[in-house]
Amino acid sequence: PGRGAPATQAEMDKPAVTPGGKAFRDIVVAGTPVVWDGAMGTMLYEQGVLTTRAFEECNITQAEKVKAVHVSFIAAGAQVIQTNTFGANRFSLGRFGVVNVVEVNAAGVRIAKEAALEGGKGTIIAGAIGPSGEGSGFLDDDKLLEIAVAFEEQIKAQVDAGVDILILETFTFLAEIKVALATAKKLFAGPVVASMSFSDEPSATNNYGPGQVALLLQKWGAEVVGVNCGGGWGRVGEGGPAAIYDVAEEMVSALQGSVPVIAQPNAGHPKRVGHRNIYMATDEYFLVYAKRLFKLGVRMVGGCCGTRPDHIASAASAVRMFGGGGDILPPAAPAEGALKKKAVAVKPVVIMDPIPVAQRTSLAAKVRRVWEGRLAGGTRRQAPLGPEDFVVSVEVNPSPGLSTEKPVGIAKMLRAKGVDVVNIADGPRATVRMSNTALGQAMMTEAGTEAIIHVCCRDRNLLGLMSDLLGNYTRELHNLVIITGDPPKMGDYPKATAVFDLDSVGLLKLVSGLNQGIDPAGREFGGQSKFFAATGAEPGAVDYTREMRRLRDKIDAGAEMVMTQPVYDPAVMRKFLDDVSAFPKPVPVLIGLCPLVSSRNADFLHNEVPGMSVPQDIRDRMSAVGGGPDGIAEGVKIAKEMLDQFKDEVVGCYIMPQLGKYEQAASVLDHMGYGQPDSVARRDAGNVA
């Protein structure tokens, strides 16, 4: 009602918001990422329910199959499940001869509630409302009223059954979803989600693009807006992850965080195989795009047509990287009259001053010497003379299997060329390899080179991380790169579980505490570490604002150096370095370089790797030479050009060779005095252990 207008009878009769509805509103405000479920229809079809019947009728005739689908999605990690009521309006059901609309919808809510109770994970129940099928063409007042009555019948049945939230999804016509939204807001006090499916008919949305549509849905009362199934705007007929990503990107940009965005892609674009439509996107591909969507700023991800529990498990794996994945509903309140613990006097904790950075490791000493000397703490730009005042880290990861011989040999070669430190990832790209700590120790003892060890939050809980850090310290592995880590890759080990007890900020705080003699519980632990902690950053992140906010948080938490992901666009790196230098506490930066090896390699990085952008002019250069030796040489030339543009304002570089091209990595530096007879002596000049 308008200001001062009396409430209508329907509004006064609205049931109170359920605990699940309240919890959902809390996470909307908090911005916590959330995983929704996948395709009910796909799963029922695979259980033998034919398309000649209404899937929603199964709520009455085959309730056990519907419940089993819900339970499978909850087990996969869905925090919100949608009732099997998508087409349970009088028009859609009537096409199959089903007339008991209220019974079908009420049963759909009841079955979902039973599944949530059985799942025991505090799952939210979303009442699914799909289009009527009558929304196309010219809609006069009589037709709009007829559609509104159908929605009212369906929505009221779900509300009376106790649904937590409503989701209006797969609507292609703006006029119809406006009617559905108005009806939902009239009858329901809880949260309403509105999700469009864009078709190859721009007139369906009055020729409005996704951003304009998102703003309209918000204006009409939706608390979450988004896209599902079809991403046809600009990618006609497609609904897979890549197409949905493009639409979601426009919505996120238009809304600017005013309301959350939900994205529910299909499992790829269906292909006709025999007599069936097969969705070709693997759960691994779905994982990549779930991660990209969350990085973009989308706060809720689920699946539409063709998505199974494996796809949702991938999204659940991705969401744990971004601080989500837990139960949404609040825990039960403690029993009334529970005893309070008696206060106990606590001995004051002695917090030590951290050991000065330059006294922690040889790498830390050189970083500080270059930062405070050549760069005057970030206030001066000065080109390096060579290995003596430039820091180089090259990534060398464990080989598959049990031997350290090959990577240790590579480390010896790099050290002889003047490289300062070997960087070893922690399960690179979520694959299974020998622990980086074991390889790091072998490199120190057999190759005489210092190592910097990645520590990621994916595979170990808080206790495991603490134990490993203490073990690393006793092995003299004191250089660390603290990262959150990629979700498990759904390849050889699809059942691997991501932990993410901490993210990179939390782990940096833990390491900072150890450097002050304090354990994660705030107690003295009988010693003081001297870790040198670096962290990663993505200058080309899709959600750059979030990336820079997170980087400031990492520095505040104790990061003492930043190692960037590879960048091929000088403008992107220019902005990043300018923004870092403007931080209240600037820190040294190692610029990331990943020499390209072929045109195909450049295209892959640009199109498939989140946070990576290879400008068209660089791809054109690689296309002109193709692959082979010419491709490798051009990749080295491009890396040199990027390095030369910024070497006067960074302490050094972090080189990530591809496909084992370690000699290529060394050649990126030959014009700076590396690989020469005096490189080692120049590198070691002035270093303090």
C-alpha positions as CSV (number, residue, x, y, z in Angstrom):
1,P,0.0,0.0,0.0
2,G,1.0,3.6,-0.5
3,R,2.1,5.8,2.4
4,G,-0.9,6.2,4.7
5,A,-3.1,3.8,2.7
6,P,-4.9,1.1,4.6
7,A,-3.6,-2.5,4.2
8,T,-5.8,-4.8,2.0
9,Q,-7.4,-7.9,3.5
10,A,-4.9,-10.1,1.6
11,E,-2.0,-8.2,3.1
12,M,-3.4,-8.4,6.6
13,D,-3.9,-12.2,6.1
14,K,-0.3,-12.9,5.1
15,P,1.2,-15.6,7.3
16,A,4.2,-14.6,9.4
17,V,7.6,-15.1,7.8
18,T,9.1,-18.5,8.6
19,P,12.4,-19.0,10.4
20,G,13.8,-20.1,7.1
21,G,12.6,-16.9,5.4
22,K,14.1,-14.8,8.2
23,A,17.4,-16.6,7.9
24,F,17.4,-16.1,4.1
25,R,16.9,-12.4,4.6
26,D,19.8,-12.4,7.0
27,I,22.2,-13.9,4.4
28,V,20.9,-11.4,1.8
29,V,22.0,-8.6,4.1
30,A,25.3,-10.3,5.0
31,G,26.1,-11.1,1.3
32,T,27.0,-14.7,2.2
33,P,27.3,-16.9,-0.9
34,V,24.7,-19.6,-1.2
35,V,24.3,-22.8,-3.2
36,W,20.9,-23.8,-4.6
37,D,19.8,-27.2,-6.0
38,G,19.7,-28.5,-9.6
39,A,17.2,-29.9,-12.1
40,M,14.2,-31.7,-10.6
41,G,12.9,-32.6,-14.0
42,T,16.1,-34.1,-15.2
43,M,16.4,-36.3,-12.1
44,L,12.8,-37.5,-12.3
45,Y,13.2,-38.3,-16.0
46,E,16.2,-40.4,-15.2
47,Q,14.0,-42.3,-12.7
48,G,11.6,-43.2,-15.4
49,V,9.0,-40.4,-15.2
50,L,8.1,-39.7,-18.8
51,T,7.6,-36.3,-20.3
52,T,4.1,-37.3,-21.3
53,R,3.1,-36.6,-17.7
54,A,3.4,-33.5,-15.6
55,F,6.5,-33.9,-13.4
56,E,4.6,-31.9,-10.7
57,E,1.9,-34.6,-10.5
58,C,4.6,-36.9,-9.0
59,N,4.0,-35.0,-5.8
60,I,0.8,-37.0,-5.5
61,T,1.6,-40.2,-7.4
62,Q,5.3,-40.8,-6.8
63,A,6.3,-38.7,-3.8
64,E,9.1,-40.9,-2.8
65,K,11.0,-40.2,-6.1
66,V,10.6,-36.4,-5.6
67,K,11.8,-36.7,-2.0
68,A,14.8,-38.8,-3.1
69,V,15.8,-36.0,-5.6
70,H,15.6,-33.4,-2.9
71,V,17.7,-35.5,-0.5
72,S,20.4,-36.1,-3.2
73,F,20.8,-32.3,-3.8
74,I,21.0,-31.6,0.0
75,A,23.7,-34.3,0.3
76,A,25.6,-32.6,-2.5
77,G,25.6,-29.3,-0.7
78,A,22.5,-27.4,-1.7
79,Q,21.5,-25.0,1.0
80,V,18.2,-24.0,-0.8
81,I,16.0,-26.6,-2.5
82,Q,13.1,-25.7,-4.8
83,T,9.7,-27.5,-4.5
84,N,8.6,-29.6,-7.4
85,T,6.0,-27.0,-8.4
86,F,7.6,-25.2,-11.3
87,G,4.6,-25.9,-13.6
88,A,2.0,-26.4,-11.0
89,N,-0.4,-23.7,-12.2
90,R,-3.8,-24.3,-13.7
91,F,-2.7,-23.6,-17.2
92,S,0.4,-25.9,-17.2
93,L,-1.2,-28.7,-15.3
94,G,-4.4,-28.5,-17.4
95,R,-2.4,-29.4,-20.5
96,F,-1.8,-32.8,-18.8
97,G,-5.3,-33.2,-17.5
98,V,-4.4,-32.4,-13.9
99,V,-6.8,-30.1,-12.1
100,N,-6.0,-30.5,-8.3
101,V,-3.7,-27.4,-8.3
102,V,-3.8,-26.7,-4.5
103,E,-3.1,-30.3,-3.6
104,V,-0.1,-30.6,-6.0
105,N,1.5,-27.4,-4.6
106,A,0.8,-28.2,-1.0
107,A,2.3,-31.7,-1.4
108,G,5.3,-30.2,-3.1
109,V,6.1,-28.0,-0.1
110,R,5.4,-30.9,2.3
111,I,7.8,-33.3,0.5
112,A,10.6,-30.7,0.4
113,K,10.1,-30.1,4.1
114,E,10.4,-33.8,4.8
115,A,13.6,-34.0,2.7
116,A,15.1,-31.0,4.6
117,L,14.3,-32.6,7.9
118,E,15.8,-35.9,6.8
119,G,18.9,-34.1,5.4
120,G,19.5,-32.4,8.8
121,K,21.3,-29.4,7.4
122,G,18.9,-26.5,8.0
123,T,17.9,-26.3,4.4
124,I,15.7,-23.5,3.1
125,I,12.5,-24.4,1.1
126,A,11.9,-22.2,-2.0
127,G,8.5,-22.5,-3.6
128,A,9.1,-22.7,-7.3
129,I,6.8,-20.7,-9.6
130,G,7.2,-21.0,-13.3
131,P,5.6,-19.1,-16.2
132,S,1.9,-19.9,-17.0
133,G,2.6,-20.5,-20.7
134,E,0.0,-17.8,-21.5
135,G,2.3,-14.8,-21.3
136,S,3.3,-14.4,-24.9
137,G,1.8,-12.0,-27.4
138,F,-0.5,-9.1,-26.6
139,L,-2.0,-9.3,-23.1
140,D,-5.1,-7.4,-22.6
141,D,-6.5,-6.6,-19.1
142,D,-8.7,-9.7,-19.1
143,K,-5.8,-12.0,-20.0
144,L,-3.6,-10.4,-17.3
145,L,-6.3,-10.9,-14.7
146,E,-6.7,-14.5,-15.8
147,I,-2.9,-15.1,-15.4
148,A,-2.9,-13.3,-12.0
149,V,-5.7,-15.5,-10.7
150,A,-3.7,-18.6,-11.7
151,F,-0.6,-17.4,-9.9
152,E,-2.7,-16.4,-6.9
153,E,-4.1,-19.9,-6.6
154,Q,-0.6,-21.5,-6.9
155,I,1.2,-19.1,-4.6
156,K,-1.5,-19.2,-1.9
157,A,-1.3,-23.0,-1.8
158,Q,2.4,-22.8,-1.2
159,V,2.3,-20.0,1.3
160,D,-0.4,-21.8,3.3
161,A,1.8,-25.0,3.3
162,G,4.6,-23.0,5.0
163,V,7.1,-22.3,2.2
164,D,10.2,-20.2,3.3
165,I,10.7,-18.2,0.2
166,L,9.3,-18.0,-3.3
167,I,11.3,-18.1,-6.5
168,L,9.8,-16.9,-9.8
169,E,12.0,-18.5,-12.5
170,T,12.4,-19.1,-16.2
171,F,10.1,-16.2,-17.1
172,T,10.9,-14.8,-20.6
173,F,8.2,-12.1,-20.7
174,L,8.5,-9.0,-18.5
175,A,4.8,-8.4,-18.5
176,E,4.1,-11.9,-17.0
177,I,6.8,-11.8,-14.3
178,K,5.5,-8.4,-13.3
179,V,2.1,-9.9,-12.7
180,A,3.6,-12.8,-10.8
181,L,5.7,-10.5,-8.6
182,A,2.8,-8.3,-7.7
183,T,0.8,-11.4,-6.8
184,A,3.6,-12.8,-4.7
185,K,4.1,-9.6,-2.8
186,K,0.4,-9.3,-2.1
187,L,0.1,-12.8,-0.6
188,F,3.5,-13.5,0.9
189,A,5.5,-11.6,3.6
190,G,8.7,-13.6,3.0
191,P,11.5,-13.1,0.5
192,V,10.7,-13.3,-3.2
193,V,13.4,-14.2,-5.8
194,A,12.8,-13.3,-9.5
195,S,14.9,-15.0,-12.2
196,M,14.6,-14.4,-16.0
197,S,15.4,-16.6,-18.9
198,F,16.4,-14.6,-21.9
199,S,15.3,-15.8,-25.3
200,D,16.0,-15.0,-28.9
201,E,13.0,-12.6,-28.8
202,P,14.2,-9.2,-27.5
203,S,10.6,-8.0,-27.6
204,A,9.8,-10.3,-24.7
205,T,11.7,-8.0,-22.5
206,N,10.7,-4.8,-24.4
207,N,14.1,-4.8,-25.9
208,Y,15.6,-4.2,-22.5
209,G,19.0,-5.9,-21.8
210,P,19.8,-7.9,-18.7
211,G,21.0,-4.9,-16.6
212,Q,17.8,-3.0,-17.3
213,V,15.7,-6.0,-16.6
214,A,17.5,-6.6,-13.2
215,L,16.7,-3.0,-12.2
216,L,13.1,-3.4,-13.1
217,L,12.8,-6.7,-11.1
218,Q,14.3,-4.9,-8.1
219,K,11.9,-2.0,-8.5
220,W,8.9,-4.3,-8.6
221,G,9.9,-5.9,-5.2
222,A,12.3,-8.8,-5.8
223,E,14.8,-9.2,-3.0
224,V,17.1,-11.3,-5.2
225,V,17.2,-11.1,-9.0
226,G,18.9,-13.2,-11.6
227,V,19.0,-15.5,-14.6
228,N,18.5,-19.2,-15.2
229,C,18.2,-21.6,-18.0
230,G,18.5,-19.3,-21.1
231,G,21.2,-16.8,-21.6
232,G,20.0,-15.9,-25.0
233,W,20.7,-12.2,-24.8
234,G,23.7,-12.0,-27.1
235,R,24.1,-15.8,-27.1
236,V,20.9,-16.9,-28.7
237,G,19.5,-20.3,-27.6
238,E,22.2,-21.0,-25.1
239,G,21.8,-21.6,-21.4
240,G,25.1,-23.1,-20.4
241,P,27.5,-21.7,-17.8
242,A,29.4,-19.4,-20.2
243,A,26.2,-17.8,-21.6
244,I,24.6,-17.3,-18.1
245,Y,27.9,-15.8,-17.0
246,D,27.6,-13.1,-19.6
247,V,24.0,-12.2,-18.6
248,A,24.9,-12.3,-14.8
249,E,27.8,-9.9,-15.5
250,E,25.5,-7.3,-16.9
251,M,23.1,-7.7,-13.9
252,V,25.8,-7.4,-11.3
253,S,27.2,-4.3,-13.0
254,A,23.8,-2.7,-13.2
255,L,22.7,-3.4,-9.6
256,Q,26.0,-2.4,-8.0
257,G,25.4,-4.6,-4.9
258,S,21.9,-3.2,-4.2
259,V,20.4,-6.7,-4.2
260,P,22.1,-10.1,-4.7
261,V,22.2,-11.8,-8.0
262,I,21.4,-15.5,-8.5
263,A,22.6,-17.5,-11.5
264,Q,21.4,-21.0,-12.4
265,P,22.9,-22.3,-15.6
266,N,21.9,-25.4,-17.5
267,A,24.5,-28.2,-17.7
268,G,25.7,-26.8,-21.1
269,H,23.8,-26.5,-24.3
270,P,21.8,-29.7,-25.1
271,K,22.8,-31.8,-28.1
272,R,20.6,-34.4,-29.7
273,V,22.0,-37.9,-29.3
274,G,19.7,-40.5,-30.6
275,H,16.3,-39.8,-29.2
276,R,17.5,-37.8,-26.2
277,N,18.8,-34.3,-25.4
278,I,22.1,-34.7,-23.7
279,Y,23.7,-31.8,-21.7
280,M,27.4,-31.9,-22.5
281,A,28.9,-29.7,-19.7
282,T,30.9,-31.8,-17.1
283,D,30.7,-31.1,-13.4
284,E,34.4,-29.9,-13.7
285,Y,33.4,-27.3,-16.3
286,F,30.5,-26.3,-14.0
287,L,32.9,-25.9,-11.1
288,V,35.1,-23.5,-13.2
289,Y,32.1,-21.3,-13.9
290,A,30.6,-21.5,-10.4
291,K,33.9,-20.1,-9.2
292,R,33.9,-17.4,-11.9
293,L,30.3,-16.5,-11.0
294,F,31.1,-16.1,-7.3
295,K,34.2,-14.0,-8.2
296,L,32.1,-11.9,-10.4
297,G,29.9,-10.9,-7.5
298,V,27.0,-13.3,-8.0
299,R,25.9,-14.4,-4.5
300,M,23.8,-17.4,-5.3
301,V,24.5,-20.2,-7.7
302,G,22.4,-23.3,-8.6
303,G,21.6,-25.4,-11.6
304,C,18.8,-25.6,-14.2
305,C,18.2,-28.1,-16.9
306,G,20.5,-31.1,-17.0
307,T,22.2,-30.3,-13.7
308,R,22.6,-33.3,-11.3
309,P,24.0,-33.6,-7.8
310,D,27.5,-33.8,-9.1
311,H,27.1,-30.3,-10.7
312,I,25.7,-28.9,-7.4
313,A,28.6,-30.6,-5.4
314,S,30.9,-28.6,-7.7
315,A,29.2,-25.3,-6.8
316,A,29.2,-26.3,-3.1
317,S,33.0,-26.8,-3.4
318,A,33.4,-23.4,-5.0
319,V,31.3,-21.6,-2.5
320,R,33.4,-22.7,0.4
321,M,36.2,-20.6,-1.0
322,F,34.1,-17.5,-0.6
323,G,33.0,-18.0,3.0
324,G,29.8,-19.9,2.3
325,G,28.6,-23.4,2.4
326,G,27.4,-23.8,6.0
327,D,23.9,-24.3,7.3
328,I,21.7,-21.2,6.7
329,L,19.2,-21.7,9.5
330,P,20.5,-20.6,12.9
331,P,21.4,-23.3,15.4
332,A,18.9,-24.2,18.1
333,A,18.9,-22.0,21.2
334,P,20.5,-23.5,24.3
335,A,18.1,-25.2,26.7
336,E,16.4,-22.9,29.2
337,G,18.2,-22.9,32.5
338,A,21.5,-24.1,31.1
339,L,24.3,-23.7,33.6
340,K,26.7,-20.8,33.2
341,K,30.4,-21.5,33.5
342,K,32.1,-20.0,36.6
343,A,34.5,-17.2,35.7
344,V,38.1,-18.2,36.1
345,A,41.1,-15.8,36.5
346,V,43.2,-15.9,33.3
347,K,47.0,-15.3,33.3
348,P,47.9,-12.4,31.0
349,V,49.3,-13.5,27.6
350,V,52.7,-12.1,26.6
351,I,52.6,-11.0,23.0
352,M,56.2,-10.8,21.5
353,D,57.3,-8.3,19.0
354,P,57.8,-10.0,15.6
355,I,61.4,-10.7,14.6
356,P,62.4,-8.0,12.0
357,V,61.6,-9.1,8.5
358,A,65.2,-8.7,7.3
359,Q,66.3,-11.2,9.9
360,R,63.9,-14.0,9.1
361,T,65.2,-15.6,5.8
362,S,67.6,-14.9,3.0
363,L,64.7,-14.1,0.7
364,A,63.1,-11.8,3.2
365,A,66.5,-10.0,3.7
366,K,66.9,-9.4,0.0
367,V,63.3,-8.3,-0.5
368,R,63.6,-5.7,2.3
369,R,67.0,-4.6,1.0
370,V,65.6,-4.0,-2.5
371,W,62.4,-2.4,-1.2
372,E,64.1,0.0,1.2
373,G,67.1,0.7,-1.0
374,R,66.3,0.7,-4.7
375,L,62.6,1.5,-4.3
376,A,62.8,3.6,-1.1
377,G,59.9,1.9,0.5
378,G,57.7,2.3,-2.6
379,T,58.4,6.1,-3.0
380,R,61.0,5.9,-5.8
381,R,61.1,4.2,-9.2
382,Q,64.5,2.9,-10.2
383,A,65.5,0.3,-12.6
384,P,67.5,-2.7,-11.2
385,L,71.2,-3.2,-12.0
386,G,70.7,-7.0,-12.3
387,P,70.5,-10.0,-10.0
388,E,72.0,-8.0,-7.1
389,D,68.9,-5.8,-6.7
390,F,66.2,-7.8,-8.3
391,V,64.3,-10.8,-6.7
392,V,63.3,-13.7,-8.9
393,S,61.0,-16.6,-8.0
394,V,60.3,-19.4,-10.4
395,E,57.5,-21.9,-9.9
396,V,58.7,-25.6,-9.9
397,N,56.1,-28.1,-8.8
398,P,56.4,-31.8,-7.8
399,S,56.3,-34.3,-10.6
400,P,53.7,-37.1,-10.5
401,G,54.9,-40.1,-8.6
402,L,57.6,-40.6,-5.9
403,S,60.8,-39.1,-7.3
404,T,62.1,-35.6,-6.6
405,E,65.0,-36.0,-9.1
406,K,63.5,-34.0,-12.0
407,P,62.3,-30.9,-10.0
408,V,65.5,-30.8,-7.9
409,G,67.5,-30.9,-11.1
410,I,65.5,-27.9,-12.4
411,A,66.1,-26.1,-9.2
412,K,69.8,-26.5,-9.6
413,M,69.7,-25.2,-13.1
414,L,67.7,-22.1,-12.1
415,R,70.0,-21.4,-9.1
416,A,73.0,-21.5,-11.4
417,K,71.4,-18.9,-13.6
418,G,70.9,-16.5,-10.7
419,V,67.3,-17.2,-9.6
420,D,66.8,-16.4,-5.9
421,V,64.1,-18.8,-4.8
422,V,61.9,-21.7,-6.1
423,N,58.2,-21.4,-5.6
424,I,56.3,-24.6,-4.9
425,A,52.5,-24.8,-5.1
426,D,50.3,-26.7,-2.8
427,G,48.4,-29.2,-4.9
428,P,48.5,-27.1,-8.1
429,R,45.1,-26.8,-9.7
430,A,43.7,-29.1,-7.0
431,T,45.6,-32.1,-8.3
432,V,47.3,-34.8,-6.2
433,R,51.1,-34.5,-6.1
434,M,53.8,-35.0,-3.5
435,S,53.6,-32.5,-0.7
436,N,55.4,-29.2,-1.5
437,T,57.0,-29.3,2.0
438,A,58.8,-32.6,1.1
439,L,60.0,-31.2,-2.2
440,G,61.0,-27.9,-0.6
441,Q,63.2,-29.7,1.9
442,A,64.8,-31.8,-0.9
443,M,65.5,-28.6,-2.9
444,M,67.1,-27.0,0.1
445,T,69.3,-30.0,1.0
446,E,70.1,-31.3,-2.5
447,A,70.1,-28.1,-4.7
448,G,71.1,-25.6,-2.0
449,T,68.2,-23.3,-3.1
450,E,65.8,-21.5,-0.9
451,A,62.1,-22.4,-1.3
452,I,58.9,-20.5,-0.9
453,I,56.0,-22.8,0.0
454,H,52.4,-22.3,-0.9
455,V,50.0,-22.9,2.0
456,C,46.4,-23.2,1.0
457,C,43.2,-23.6,3.1
458,R,41.5,-26.2,0.9
459,D,42.7,-29.5,2.2
460,R,43.4,-29.1,5.9
461,N,41.3,-28.0,8.8
462,L,42.5,-25.5,11.4
463,L,44.3,-28.2,13.4
464,G,46.0,-29.6,10.3
465,L,47.1,-26.2,9.1
466,M,48.6,-25.4,12.5
467,S,50.4,-28.7,12.7
468,D,51.9,-28.3,9.2
469,L,53.1,-24.8,9.9
470,L,54.9,-25.9,13.0
471,G,56.4,-28.8,11.1
472,N,57.4,-26.5,8.3
473,Y,59.2,-24.3,10.8
474,T,61.3,-27.1,12.2
475,R,62.3,-28.0,8.6
476,E,63.4,-24.4,8.1
477,L,60.7,-23.8,5.5
478,H,60.1,-20.3,6.6
479,N,59.0,-18.6,3.4
480,L,55.3,-19.0,2.8
481,V,52.7,-17.9,0.2
482,I,49.3,-17.8,1.9
483,I,46.4,-18.5,-0.4
484,T,42.8,-19.7,-0.1
485,G,43.2,-22.3,-2.9
486,D,41.2,-23.6,-5.7
487,P,38.3,-26.0,-5.0
488,P,39.0,-29.7,-5.6
489,K,39.2,-30.5,-9.3
490,M,36.5,-32.9,-10.3
491,G,38.8,-35.2,-12.2
492,D,40.6,-38.2,-10.9
493,Y,39.3,-37.7,-7.4
494,P,35.7,-36.4,-7.7
495,K,34.8,-37.2,-4.0
496,A,37.6,-35.0,-2.6
497,T,36.1,-32.6,-0.1
498,A,37.2,-28.9,0.3
499,V,37.6,-27.9,3.9
500,F,38.2,-24.1,4.0
501,D,38.1,-23.8,7.8
502,L,40.0,-20.6,7.1
503,D,40.5,-18.3,4.1
504,S,43.8,-16.6,3.2
505,V,43.0,-13.7,5.6
506,G,42.4,-16.0,8.5
507,L,45.5,-18.0,7.8
508,L,47.6,-14.9,7.5
509,K,46.3,-13.8,11.0
510,L,47.3,-17.3,12.3
511,V,50.8,-17.0,10.9
512,S,51.1,-13.4,12.2
513,G,50.1,-14.8,15.7
514,L,52.8,-17.5,15.5
515,N,55.3,-14.8,14.7
516,Q,54.3,-13.1,18.0
517,G,54.3,-16.4,20.0
518,I,50.5,-16.8,20.1
519,D,48.5,-19.8,18.8
520,P,45.1,-19.6,17.2
521,A,43.4,-19.9,20.6
522,G,45.2,-16.8,21.8
523,R,47.6,-18.7,24.1
524,E,51.4,-18.7,24.3
525,F,52.7,-21.7,22.5
526,G,56.2,-21.9,23.9
527,G,58.2,-20.2,21.1
528,Q,58.2,-17.6,18.4
529,S,58.3,-18.3,14.6
530,K,59.9,-16.1,12.0
531,F,57.8,-16.9,8.9
532,F,58.1,-14.5,5.9
533,A,54.5,-14.4,4.6
534,A,53.6,-13.4,1.1
535,T,50.2,-13.6,-0.5
536,G,48.7,-13.7,-4.0
537,A,46.6,-11.1,-6.0
538,E,44.8,-11.1,-9.3
539,P,45.2,-7.7,-11.0
540,G,42.8,-8.9,-13.7
541,A,40.1,-10.1,-11.3
542,V,36.5,-9.8,-12.7
543,D,35.4,-8.2,-9.4
544,Y,38.4,-5.9,-9.1
545,T,36.9,-3.9,-6.2
546,R,36.5,-7.1,-4.1
547,E,40.0,-8.3,-5.0
548,M,41.6,-5.0,-3.8
549,R,39.5,-5.0,-0.7
550,R,40.6,-8.5,0.0
551,L,44.3,-7.6,-0.7
552,R,44.1,-4.7,1.9
553,D,42.6,-7.2,4.4
554,K,45.5,-9.6,3.7
555,I,48.1,-6.9,4.2
556,D,46.4,-5.9,7.4
557,A,46.4,-9.5,8.5
558,G,50.2,-9.8,8.0
559,A,51.1,-10.2,4.3
560,E,54.6,-8.8,3.8
561,M,54.8,-9.2,0.0
562,V,52.4,-9.6,-2.9
563,M,52.9,-12.0,-5.8
564,T,50.6,-11.3,-8.7
565,Q,48.9,-13.7,-11.1
566,P,50.2,-13.3,-14.7
567,V,49.1,-10.1,-16.6
568,Y,49.4,-9.5,-20.3
569,D,47.8,-6.1,-20.4
570,P,50.1,-3.2,-19.3
571,A,47.0,-1.0,-18.5
572,V,45.8,-3.7,-16.0
573,M,49.1,-3.9,-14.2
574,R,49.5,-0.1,-14.3
575,K,46.2,0.4,-12.4
576,F,47.0,-2.4,-9.9
577,L,50.5,-1.0,-9.0
578,D,49.0,2.5,-8.7
579,D,46.3,1.2,-6.4
580,V,48.7,-0.8,-4.2
581,S,51.0,2.1,-3.9
582,A,48.1,4.2,-2.6
583,F,47.3,1.7,0.2
584,P,47.9,3.0,3.8
585,K,50.6,0.3,4.1
586,P,52.3,-0.3,0.7
587,V,54.1,-3.6,0.3
588,P,56.7,-5.0,-2.1
589,V,55.3,-6.7,-5.3
590,L,56.6,-9.5,-7.4
591,I,55.1,-9.1,-10.9
592,G,53.7,-12.4,-12.2
593,L,54.9,-13.6,-15.7
594,C,53.6,-16.6,-17.5
595,P,55.4,-16.8,-20.9
596,L,53.0,-18.0,-23.6
597,V,54.1,-21.0,-25.7
598,S,51.6,-21.0,-28.6
599,S,48.5,-19.3,-30.1
600,R,46.3,-22.1,-28.8
601,N,47.8,-21.5,-25.3
602,A,47.0,-17.8,-25.5
603,D,43.4,-18.5,-26.5
604,F,42.9,-21.0,-23.7
605,L,44.2,-18.7,-21.0
606,H,42.0,-15.8,-22.3
607,N,38.8,-17.8,-22.6
608,E,38.9,-20.5,-19.9
609,V,41.1,-19.3,-17.0
610,P,39.3,-17.1,-14.4
611,G,41.0,-13.8,-13.8
612,M,43.1,-14.1,-16.9
613,S,42.8,-11.8,-19.9
614,V,45.1,-11.9,-22.9
615,P,44.6,-8.7,-25.0
616,Q,43.6,-9.1,-28.7
617,D,46.9,-7.6,-29.9
618,I,48.9,-10.2,-27.9
619,R,46.7,-13.1,-29.2
620,D,47.2,-11.7,-32.7
621,R,51.0,-11.8,-32.3
622,M,50.8,-15.4,-31.0
623,S,48.5,-16.3,-33.9
624,A,51.0,-14.9,-36.4
625,V,53.7,-17.3,-35.2
626,G,51.5,-20.3,-34.2
627,G,53.4,-22.8,-31.9
628,G,56.7,-24.6,-31.8
629,P,60.0,-22.7,-31.3
630,D,58.6,-19.5,-32.9
631,G,55.7,-19.5,-30.5
632,I,58.0,-20.0,-27.5
633,A,60.3,-17.2,-28.7
634,E,57.4,-14.8,-29.1
635,G,56.1,-15.7,-25.7
636,V,59.5,-14.9,-24.1
637,K,59.6,-11.6,-26.0
638,I,56.1,-10.6,-24.8
639,A,57.1,-11.5,-21.2
640,K,60.3,-9.4,-21.5
641,E,58.3,-6.4,-22.7
642,M,55.9,-6.6,-19.7
643,L,58.8,-7.0,-17.3
644,D,60.7,-4.0,-18.8
645,Q,57.7,-1.7,-18.4
646,F,57.5,-2.3,-14.6
647,K,60.8,-3.5,-13.4
648,D,61.7,-0.1,-12.0
649,E,58.8,-0.2,-9.5
650,V,58.7,-3.8,-8.4
651,V,61.1,-5.7,-6.2
652,G,61.2,-8.6,-8.7
653,C,59.2,-11.1,-10.7
654,Y,57.4,-14.4,-10.2
655,I,57.7,-16.6,-13.3
656,M,55.3,-19.5,-13.9
657,P,56.7,-21.6,-16.8
658,Q,54.1,-23.6,-18.8
659,L,54.5,-27.2,-20.0
660,G,57.9,-27.6,-18.4
661,K,59.6,-24.8,-20.4
662,Y,62.0,-23.9,-17.6
663,E,64.8,-22.8,-19.9
664,Q,62.2,-20.4,-21.4
665,A,61.7,-18.9,-18.0
666,A,65.4,-18.3,-17.5
667,S,65.6,-16.6,-21.0
668,V,63.0,-14.0,-20.0
669,L,65.8,-12.6,-17.7
670,D,68.9,-13.0,-19.8
671,H,68.9,-9.3,-20.8
672,M,69.1,-8.4,-17.1
673,G,72.3,-10.3,-16.4
674,Y,70.9,-13.7,-15.5
675,G,72.5,-16.8,-16.9
676,Q,75.9,-15.2,-17.0
677,P,79.1,-16.4,-15.3
678,D,78.8,-13.7,-12.6
679,S,75.0,-14.1,-12.0
680,V,75.3,-16.1,-8.8
681,A,77.9,-13.7,-7.2
682,R,75.8,-10.7,-8.2
683,R,72.7,-12.3,-6.8
684,D,74.3,-13.0,-3.4
685,A,75.9,-9.6,-3.1
686,G,74.9,-7.9,0.1
687,N,72.5,-10.6,1.3
688,V,72.2,-11.2,5.0
689,A,71.1,-14.7,6.2
